[in-house]
């Protein structure tokens, strides 16, 4: 892992960032500051094999630290692993995919 990325991979308490996938609630979650604060990425199934990546939210106090990037990567990796198609409603996911142009991502995105 690159130094810059590694430096951003910790929350305010210097804990490593772990993304949890709550399939029942259809969201990816990063617990921040113990579990008081949470960053989330919400998605919805809009077809049998199609998801809409709808919204990413990081609490104000944690913005600008690369936390949303972990959520976006986890969501896109999930789409690829499950062989789903994705609508990118969330502007942040659109930005993430543009800045991290992985061929496997593009194969799974509705243009």
C-alpha positions, 0 to 999 in steps of 0.5 A, spaced: 500 500 500 502 506 498 504 511 504 499 516 502 493 511 502 496 508 508 496 514 512 488 515 510 486 508 512 485 510 519 480 514 523 480 519 528 482 514 533 488 511 529 484 505 528 484 501 522 478 502 517 474 496 516 468 496 512 462 492 514 457 489 509 450 489 512 446 485 506 439 485 510 439 493 510 443 494 504 448 498 506 456 498 507 458 501 514 464 504 517 464 505 524 468 511 527 470 513 533 468 506 537 461 505 534 458 512 535 459 515 528 458 511 522 459 512 515 455 509 510 453 507 503 446 505 501 444 501 495 438 498 493 436 492 488 432 495 482 432 488 479 434 481 480 441 482 478 441 490 478 443 495 484 443 502 485 448 505 489 444 511 491 448 515 497 454 515 501 454 519 507 460 521 512 459 525 518 462 532 517 468 531 522 471 525 518 470 528 511 476 529 507 480 523 510 479 518 504 473 514 508 468 514 503 473 511 498 473 505 502 466 505 502 466 506 494 471 500 493 467 495 497 461 497 494 464 496 487 468 490 489 461 487 491 458 489 484 464 485 481 464 479 485 456 478 485 456 479 477 451 485 478 450 491 474 450 497 478 446 504 477 451 509 480 446 514 482 451 517 488 455 522 485 461 520 490 461 513 487 461 516 480 467 520 482 470 514 485 470 510 478 472 516 474 478 516 479 479 509 479 478 506 472 478 499 473 476 495 467 472 490 471 468 496 474 466 499 467 463 492 465 458 492 471 456 499 470 450 501 466 452 507 462 
